[in-house]
Amino acid sequence: MLMATKRKKSKSPTPTNPALYARVKAAAKRKFSTYPSAYANSWLVREYKKRGGKYRGKKPT
């Protein structure tokens, strides 16, 4: 008998405005020659929040 397994949800916060997040992510890919990188991702989060984006979910500890 096969048992169904539940998928674990991602524990990282998810953006509440996916369209805005996609636009900022595209801008990050154009701006930085190496993407993904820690520097580019930190810029993405700062820029997304600056443009009014928010996240849903718990902060990683």
PyMOL commands that set and color helices and strands:
alter all, ss='L'
color gray80, all
select helices_A, chain A and resi 18-31+38-50
alter helices_A, ss='H'
color red, helices_A
select strands_A, chain A and resi 14-15+55-56
alter strands_A, ss='S'
color yellow, strands_A
deselect
rebuild
show_as cartoon
